[in-house]
Amino acid sequence: MKHKRMNGLTIAFVTSALLFAIVGIVLAADYIQVIDFSGYAEGTDAEAIDEHWVNFDVLEGIVKVGDIGFLRLNFEYDYNPSTLMINLDHEATAISFDYKTYGNCYYPVNTVELYSHGNLVESTVIDTCMADTYSRSLVFDAVKLTAGRVTNTEAMDINNIALTFDITKEDCKDGGWEALGYRNQGQCVSDTNH
């Protein structure tokens, strides 16, 4: 009886270990890129920010790095909204970033929109006079941020943008493994599940 129970526990343990290993392999294929603006000089235009797989395009207004390491939409607090498009070279599966908003606290004028191949897949209004973290898990390849519209005091600061990408073996080739932070191409390839 004791021998059979031990076998049952052993089988359960081995099964659990295998499931953990499988989940670990799937999770290992995720590449998380964190963009921290504190490494950029104050006043740096958003379009001058150089990050792997990420391009910043100011569609309207003024978007620059602030004095304590954040990216500010509506940098000079004018009456026009500031709109920033963050275009990704690969589809991402998740995003999060810290934000703080300023301005007329009665009018929510800040938006975050996620797009996939030009189609809007998620839109969120962010209240003014708040500090929080925005976080979503879905497939997208572009992020549109808009701040300001009502008075000349609306602005939104963002930092610590974390983007999750599902990497493939192709992403590891031609030096891609270095840009992804791996020690060598083999380590990068072993972490993929495609």
Secondary structure, DSSP 8 states (H G I E B T S, - for coil): -HHHHHHHHHHHHHHHHHHHHHHHHHHHTEEEEEE-GGGS-TT-BGGG--BTTEEEEEEES-EEE-TTS-EEESTT--SS-EEEEEEEEEEEEEEEEEEEEES-TTS--EEEEEEETTEEEEEEEE-SS-EEEEEE-S-EEEEEEEE--SSTT-EEEEEEEEEEEE--HHHHTTTHHHHTT-SSHHHHHHT---
